[in-house]
Structures are given as structure tokens and as C-alpha cells.
């Protein structure tokens, strides 16, 4: 007898996500369950989730990796698709997911994410394909504990699916820069806590290598001005992370 197709839970963590959440929820209707883990929204996030029949749990913020793993473990099903509130599944990706679940050959699957920046979807550089591992059997994969830049750690090989996940962030440049500033602070703190060290060479070389890789080799220049601004901010993020690491290292007591 052919085994039944695994049931799927879409898992989303939220905080004041009402402005972006509706398209995400609409794209997730094909799942057997939509689970939202909210960390204290004061807008209409929870009301919107109720409109779509999502199951909602509240959990104080644990950090990105820990929060997502907590959410995964609360899902009703072992197969989970993890989305951010400002992401949506395209019909092509939905079809690929359903085909993969009909006869899974891997415990985890990745697919390309297309990022919208300054009003257009980037097609090159850091903006695409931006491979994202988001569909997995929680018995064979889990989110890392990283407070920022979290990732899914899978047992065994990872499959690849066709179809894009669209990242529809509509935040302003000011908001984007503010978020990147917070992320680089968290990344620097985590790196120093893990015993990593920054050097003057890394401060200037990391942004340069990043620019060459994504703007040149990965042809970010083909995305015009949005592509240029996107990579310049990315390079500044690299600079900021190592500069903040050096600041933290200089605070360490002399031995």
C-alpha cells in the first residue's frame, strides 16, 4: 500500500506584521495547517491570522533561530514550511512543494528567493537566487540557535525545488538600514562570544571581496541602481560587523 502523503504545516513568526501578512497567508492556503507564533503584536496581526483560520500561539522573543525552532516544534505536522510574514509562495513553488511531498526523496528542500528592493525584484547579485532552505521534516532538520542569520541544519543531502519564494519587503531605506544596524550588532556579539576575532585586514578586505563577488561575478550590476545600492549596503554591513567586533574586543579586560 502506498504511504499517505505527509501533511504540511506552514509556520510563521510575527511581530506587528499586519501590513505585510495577508499575501503571505493567501499563498499558504494550500497547507494543512497555518501556525503563527507571535511575540507581542499590538496591530491587527492576530485578527488577520484569525480570518485565515491560522492557529496562533504567543511566545516572548527568543532570538531568530530559537523563535523559529520553537514555532517548528509546536506545529501539528512533522513536515513544515517556514515563511516570514513578508514572503509569499508562488504557484510554481507551491506545485513543486506538493510534488516533493507526494514522494519525498530528501529530508529538507531549498528553493530560490527573489527579493524586492526599491520597488523591483532583483534578478542577480545578492538578491537572487538567494537559496533558502525552508521546507523540511523536523525529525531530520532544525533551525540553528543563532540570534541572527539563523539557518536550517539538515541531516543528509538537501533537495532543490523549482519556483520562487517572493520576498516583498516594502520597508523604506531608513527602516532597512536600521534593521541592518541591529543585525550587524547581533552578528558581531555572537561572533565575539564564539571566540572569533576581527582584524584590520578583515575590516577592509571583507567588503571588497563581497562587492567583487556579488556585483561583478554574480552580475549585480545588471539590476541597475537598485542593485548597486543593495550591494553597497551589503558591503557596509560587512564593514560594520567587523568594526563592531573590534570595538567589543577592545572592551575586553587585559590579561
C-alpha positions as CSV (number, residue, x, y, z in Angstrom):
1,X,0.0,0.0,0.0
2,X,1.3,3.4,-1.0
3,X,2.1,5.6,2.1
4,X,-0.1,8.6,2.6
5,X,1.3,12.0,1.5
6,X,2.8,13.8,4.5
7,X,0.6,16.6,5.9
8,X,2.2,20.1,5.8
9,X,2.3,22.9,8.4
10,X,3.2,26.5,7.3
11,X,5.0,28.1,10.2
12,X,5.3,31.9,10.5
13,X,6.8,34.0,13.3
14,X,5.3,37.5,13.6
15,X,5.5,40.9,15.4
16,X,3.3,43.7,14.2
17,X,3.2,42.2,10.7
18,X,-0.3,43.1,9.7
19,X,0.8,45.4,6.8
20,X,2.5,42.5,5.0
21,X,0.9,39.4,6.3
22,X,-2.2,39.0,4.0
23,X,-0.4,38.0,0.8
24,X,1.7,35.5,2.8
25,X,-1.4,33.9,4.3
26,X,-3.2,33.8,1.0
27,X,-0.2,32.0,-0.6
28,X,-0.2,29.4,2.2
29,X,-3.8,28.3,1.9
30,X,-2.7,25.0,0.3
31,X,-1.1,23.8,3.5
32,X,-2.9,21.5,6.0
33,X,-2.1,24.0,8.8
34,X,-1.0,27.6,9.2
35,X,0.7,28.2,12.5
36,X,1.6,31.7,13.7
37,X,3.8,32.3,16.7
38,X,3.6,35.9,17.7
39,X,5.9,37.8,20.1
40,X,3.6,40.6,21.2
41,X,1.9,42.3,18.3
42,X,-0.1,45.4,19.0
43,X,-1.5,45.9,15.5
44,X,-4.1,43.7,13.6
45,X,-1.7,40.7,13.1
46,X,-3.7,38.3,15.3
47,X,-7.1,39.4,13.8
48,X,-5.8,38.9,10.3
49,X,-4.5,35.5,11.3
50,X,-7.9,34.5,12.6
51,X,-9.5,35.5,9.3
52,X,-7.4,32.8,7.6
53,X,-8.1,30.2,10.2
54,X,-4.5,30.1,11.4
55,X,-3.6,28.6,14.8
56,X,-2.0,31.3,16.9
57,X,0.5,30.9,19.8
58,X,2.2,33.7,21.8
59,X,5.8,33.4,22.7
60,X,8.1,36.1,24.1
61,X,11.0,36.8,21.7
62,X,13.8,34.2,22.0
63,X,16.1,35.3,19.1
64,X,15.5,34.5,15.5
65,X,16.9,30.9,15.5
66,X,15.3,29.9,18.8
67,X,12.0,31.5,18.0
68,X,11.7,29.7,14.7
69,X,12.7,26.4,16.2
70,X,10.1,26.9,19.0
71,X,7.5,27.5,16.3
72,X,8.5,24.4,14.3
73,X,8.2,22.2,17.4
74,X,4.6,23.5,18.0
75,X,3.4,22.5,14.5
76,X,0.8,19.8,14.2
77,X,2.8,18.1,11.4
78,X,6.4,16.9,11.0
79,X,6.8,18.5,7.6
80,X,7.0,22.3,7.9
81,X,7.4,25.2,5.5
82,X,8.8,28.2,7.3
83,X,7.9,31.6,6.0
84,X,8.5,35.2,7.0
85,X,5.4,37.5,7.1
86,X,6.6,39.5,4.1
87,X,7.2,36.4,1.9
88,X,4.8,34.6,-0.4
89,X,4.8,31.3,-2.2
90,X,4.4,31.5,-6.0
91,X,2.1,29.0,-7.8
92,X,5.2,27.4,-9.3
93,X,6.8,26.9,-5.9
94,X,3.5,25.5,-4.5
95,X,3.4,23.0,-7.3
96,X,7.0,21.9,-6.6
97,X,6.3,21.6,-2.9
98,X,3.3,19.4,-3.5
99,X,5.1,17.2,-5.9
100,X,8.0,16.8,-3.5
101,X,5.7,15.9,-0.6
102,X,3.9,13.3,-2.8
103,X,7.1,11.2,-2.7
104,X,9.8,12.8,-0.6
105,X,13.4,11.9,-1.6
106,X,15.1,14.2,0.9
107,X,14.5,15.4,4.5
108,X,14.9,19.0,3.5
109,X,14.5,21.2,0.4
110,X,15.8,24.6,-0.7
111,X,14.4,26.9,-3.4
112,X,15.3,30.3,-4.8
113,X,14.1,33.5,-3.1
114,X,13.6,36.7,-5.1
115,X,14.0,39.9,-3.2
116,X,12.2,43.2,-3.9
117,X,14.3,46.2,-3.3
118,X,13.5,49.8,-4.2
119,X,10.3,48.7,-6.0
120,X,11.7,46.0,-8.2
121,X,12.7,42.3,-7.9
122,X,16.4,41.8,-8.1
123,X,17.5,39.1,-10.5
124,X,21.2,39.0,-9.8
125,X,23.9,39.6,-7.2
126,X,22.9,39.0,-3.6
127,X,19.2,39.5,-4.4
128,X,18.8,36.3,-6.5
129,X,18.7,33.3,-6.3
130,X,19.3,33.7,-2.6
131,X,18.8,30.0,-1.9
132,X,16.6,29.4,1.1
133,X,16.2,26.1,2.9
134,X,12.7,26.3,4.3
135,X,10.8,23.1,3.7
136,X,11.9,20.2,5.9
137,X,10.9,17.2,8.0
138,X,11.6,18.5,11.6
139,X,12.7,15.0,12.5
140,X,15.6,15.4,10.1
141,X,16.4,19.1,10.3
142,X,16.2,22.1,12.7
143,X,16.9,25.8,12.9
144,X,20.2,26.9,14.3
145,X,20.3,28.7,17.7
146,X,21.8,31.9,16.1
147,X,20.2,35.1,17.3
148,X,20.6,36.5,13.8
149,X,21.4,35.0,10.3
150,X,19.8,31.8,11.5
151,X,19.8,28.8,9.2
152,X,18.3,25.3,8.9
153,X,20.7,22.5,9.7
154,X,19.7,19.3,7.9
155,X,20.8,15.7,8.2
156,X,21.9,14.3,4.8
157,X,21.6,15.9,1.4
158,X,19.2,18.7,0.6
159,X,16.9,18.7,-2.4
160,X,16.3,21.6,-4.7
161,X,12.8,22.8,-5.8
162,X,11.8,25.0,-8.8
163,X,9.7,28.1,-8.3
164,X,10.5,31.3,-6.4
165,X,9.7,32.4,-2.9
166,X,8.9,36.1,-3.2
167,X,10.2,38.5,-0.6
168,X,8.0,41.5,-0.8
169,X,9.6,43.8,1.8
170,X,8.2,47.3,1.3
171,X,10.3,49.0,4.1
172,X,12.0,52.3,3.5
173,X,15.7,52.7,3.1
174,X,15.8,54.2,6.6
175,X,14.0,51.2,8.1
176,X,16.2,48.8,6.1
177,X,19.3,50.5,7.4
178,X,18.0,50.4,10.9
179,X,17.4,46.7,10.7
180,X,20.8,46.0,9.2
181,X,22.4,48.0,12.0
182,X,20.7,45.8,14.6
183,X,21.6,42.6,12.7
184,X,25.3,43.6,12.4
185,X,25.4,44.3,16.1
186,X,23.9,40.9,17.0
187,X,26.2,39.2,14.5
188,X,29.3,40.9,16.0
189,X,28.3,40.0,19.5
190,X,27.6,36.4,18.6
191,X,31.0,36.1,16.7
192,X,33.0,37.5,19.6
193,X,31.1,35.3,22.1
194,X,32.1,32.3,20.0
195,X,35.7,33.3,20.2
196,X,36.1,34.7,16.7
197,X,38.4,37.7,16.2
198,X,38.3,40.6,13.8
199,X,41.4,42.1,12.2
200,X,42.1,45.3,10.3
201,X,42.5,43.2,7.2
202,X,39.0,41.7,7.6
203,X,37.6,45.2,8.1
204,X,38.7,46.4,4.7
205,X,39.0,43.1,2.8
206,X,35.6,41.6,3.5
207,X,33.5,44.5,1.9
208,X,35.8,44.5,-1.1
209,X,35.5,40.7,-1.7
210,X,31.8,40.9,-1.2
211,X,31.5,43.7,-3.8
212,X,33.6,41.8,-6.4
213,X,31.7,38.5,-5.8
214,X,28.1,39.8,-6.0
215,X,28.3,43.0,-8.1
216,X,30.9,41.6,-10.6
217,X,30.9,37.8,-10.6
218,X,27.2,37.4,-9.8
219,X,26.4,40.4,-12.1
220,X,24.6,42.6,-9.6
221,X,25.3,45.5,-12.0
222,X,22.5,44.2,-14.3
223,X,20.0,45.2,-11.6
224,X,20.8,48.9,-12.3
225,X,20.7,51.4,-9.5
226,X,18.7,49.2,-7.0
227,X,21.3,46.5,-7.5
228,X,24.1,49.0,-6.8
229,X,22.5,50.4,-3.7
230,X,21.7,46.9,-2.4
231,X,25.3,45.7,-2.7
232,X,26.8,48.9,-1.3
233,X,24.6,48.4,1.8
234,X,25.7,44.8,2.0
235,X,29.3,45.8,1.8
236,X,28.8,48.3,4.6
237,X,27.2,45.6,6.6
238,X,30.4,43.6,6.3
239,X,32.4,46.6,7.4
240,X,30.1,47.3,10.3
241,X,30.2,43.8,11.6
242,X,34.0,43.6,11.8
243,X,34.3,47.2,13.1
244,X,31.8,46.3,15.9
245,X,33.8,43.2,16.6
246,X,36.9,45.2,17.1
247,X,35.1,47.6,19.4
248,X,34.0,44.7,21.5
249,X,37.4,43.2,21.5
250,X,38.9,46.4,22.7
251,X,36.5,46.4,25.7
252,X,37.8,43.0,26.8
253,X,39.9,43.2,30.0
254,X,43.6,42.9,29.6
255,X,45.1,39.6,30.7
